[in-house]
Every structure is written in C-alpha cells, then in structure tokens.
Amino acid sequence: MARLFGTDGVRGLANRDVTAELALDLSVAAAHVLGASGAFAGHRPRAVVGRDSRASGEFLSAAVDAGLASAGVDVEDVGILPTPAVAFLTAEYGVDLGVVLSASHNPMPDNGIKFLARGGHKLDDELENAIEARMGEDWERPVGAQVGRITSDPGRAARAYVEHLVGTIDTDLAGLRIAVDCANGAASEVGPAALRAAGAEVLVVNAAPDGRNINDRAGSTHPEQLQAFVVAAGADLGVAFDGDADRCLAVDGTGALVDGDQIMGVLALALREQGALPHDTLVTTVMSNLGLRLAMREAGIATVDTAVGDRYVLEAMRAGGYGLGGEQSGHIILAEHATTGDGVLTAMQLAARVVATGRPLADLAAVVRRLPQTLVNVPGVDRTRVGTDAVLTDAVAAVEDKLGETGRVLLRPSGTEPLVRVMVEAATQDEADEAAARLADVVRERLAL
C-alpha cells in the first residue's frame, strides 16, 4: 500500500481523499505518537492549528481541532494564516505541535494536512510513519478535565507574525511602491499588512478569498495579471504568493518575471555582503537554472544541489549549517528567520535589498542570466532504467561534452508514472531544443516498455 504521507504531508482531493474522518484520525494518532515519544512529558500538551482559505479547510480544521482535543491536547486555532506563520507561531508560542490545513499552490478542490514538531520544523519520516501506523487503534480516552480545550485568537496570531516579519529587516521601505498578488489565499491580510508596516506603499490584487477562488488564475502560479498590473500602476516591483504563501515570485518595474533562482541570487549576494551567508554557500535543487550556478561561482559563492522539494533543501541546509536555500518556484528558506519557505518574508527581504542598494529590481536580478531551457516529457518508458542503460548514458555524456560549461542535461524519472523528463540547458534556445529532442529519441528507443 502506498505511503499516506508524501514529501509535504498528506494531500489529495478534499472530502474524497482528505476527509474529516481522516483529519480526525491523523490528529489523534499524532497526539499518541508524540506523547509516546516523550514530547509531552511533564506538561499539558498544546498545539497550534491554522489553514489556508479553501472552503474545505473549515471542516478539516474543525476535525483536527476535535481530534487533538479528544486526545487531551489544548488547541489554539489561529484561523487563516500562511503555512510559515503557523510554523513561526509553533515556535513562538512554545507549543508541542503545529498543524496546517493547506494544499499550497494546488487547485482549490485539493487540500492537505501537515504536522510540525516543536520549534516549527516538519516531522521526520519516522514520526510520520508511526502516525500512519497508529491510525484507528483502540485507545483509552481522557475524560473530565483531561480533555483538551479549543481557543481562538487569530488577531493576536496575525499581529505576532506581522511584527516578526517587520523585525527581520532594518530598512525602511518608505518610497517603495509594491504591487502584491495574494492568490486569494492565506496571505491576503498579513502579506500587505507586513509590507505596509515596514513603510511601503502597497497595491493589492487577488486578496478577497471566498473559499473557492484560491490560486484561481492568480498568484505565483499565474503571474501574468501581476505583470500587467505592475506596469499599469507604475509600481517599482511586484510580488506574488501562492495559496499558503510559502512561495514568492517577483516582477520588476518593466513587468518582467523574476523567478526563484534570480531571487536567491539577489539574496545570496546581499547576505554575503553582510557577512551573513554561512559558509558562503547557497542550497538549490537540481532544477535550478545553470545560470544561477554560474553567477554564484563568479561571485565566489558555492552551491549545493538537492533533489526537487523544499524538504530536501531544508535537510541539506540543516545538515551543512547553511543559511539560504530554495527552489526556482520561489520556495525560499532563510534559516535565520524561518524554519520553512516563507513568501512574505522573501518579499520583505527583496524589497529591503532594492531600497538598501538604490537599484531597481531589474538591475539586481540581472546578476543571474537564465540560460535557455527545454523540457521534454517522454511517456511510456521504463523510468527505472534511466541510470543503467549504457547507450543512454553515453548519449547524455556526448551532449554534455558538446555543451561544455554553458549547458547541462538532467534526466528525471517520474515518481508516479512510466515517464522520463529530459531537461537540457544551453547557451542558445536552438541548442537546447535540438539536444533535448535528440536525447528524448534515445530515451524512447532504449527505455521502451
């Protein structure tokens, strides 16, 4: 049977895959596992629960609250707040467990359940496996004063998070005009509030969540509206969050998109200049554009590659003591201030850099010259043989030799389908297209089912 937990919690179609019953059972099991691990020793257990703006989050968060309270855990339900806000509050409030109901950038019908350990860090695989194993077990229920209590003060939680964000910069954003696309999601209030509190003039789009419009042609997965709005409004820059605001993409004053690779490049140089980039190293995934690596190499900054997924970026950062990492998608982790990707935090840091340097975002982002990239999906093949077929391996080596230092090849087997993704970066688009097509043909021929 497939593992219930994926790389980012439990996720699926709300009320079909992710049901109220599942949310309740998972919460009870999580309380039991953490209790057995000693996390609750010597005190009455406490949890923070938050969600994004999906309609299904209403009944799912109620189920989580009920499950935890029935297991003797006191719950502070903070309502609609970004995933990184719940992570921050888990640490700030000193509670034993954080729970987020969100499917991040996924379409509105989906939802998910993510658990955070004390301090705001994601649970490790062993604890998630233990939670899954203990679902549905018989247990002795607490009674009387031993049952958990549920309280709610979303205003206090939002204020604490905004104050935290503003405190991460020492630059007044006065005079900066910023357009913000909140994806009708969890940052619809706190995102603009934080930037305004730091002094910026803020223009907002897609900040009227109704339970159904989250990520709907809005936010970081659909930045076209923001690009046009920045130009029309004469904004200095724009920032776009996804549904749970753990991602941030940007738009410069000309309307050009500034992706996660470029943002990481800007922030890495800023931190290194301040002597605040541990080991002068940036952590990226294998999907980051080669242009970022070349720019960092030229600046004397090392890069460490991980598999795709913020979980792997964070693991590498914690293992190596690194302070900055992220993904091309805009999921960027600043370890000094957060335990997970934080879109609003990223926006704050980026805006502060623009003000501190007096340079437009377009100029700052130009440090990363993105190389042309082509991605070809090859279906109907045996993805397990990608690294074992000698002819394919030789073909990849020949292309990489031809591209030299201004190009690269990446073959990524799908985790769920008989499909292989062929990605090629090169000095020109024609080179990338030609090399990707040639390697895709080899994949089809050599790995055919």
CORFENWO-V851561 format. One record per helix or strand. SS is the DSSP state (H for helix, E for strand). FROM is the first residue (numbers start at 1). TO is the last residue. If there is no record, write none. Layout:
SS_FROM_TO / SS_FROM_TO
//
This chain:
E_6_6 / E_9_14 / E_18_18 / H_20_37 / E_46_51 / H_56_70 / E_74_80 / H_83_92 / E_97_101 / E_110_117 / E_122_122 / H_125_133 / H_144_146 / E_150_152 / H_154_166 / E_177_181 / H_190_197 / E_201_205 / H_219_221 / H_224_233 / E_237_241 / E_248_252 / E_257_258 / H_260_273 / H_278_280 / E_281_285 / H_290_299 / E_302_306 / H_310_320 / E_324_326 / E_332_334 / H_343_357 / H_361_365 / E_372_379 / E_381_381 / H_383_385 / H_390_406 / E_408_413 / E_419_426 / H_429_446 / E_448_448
//
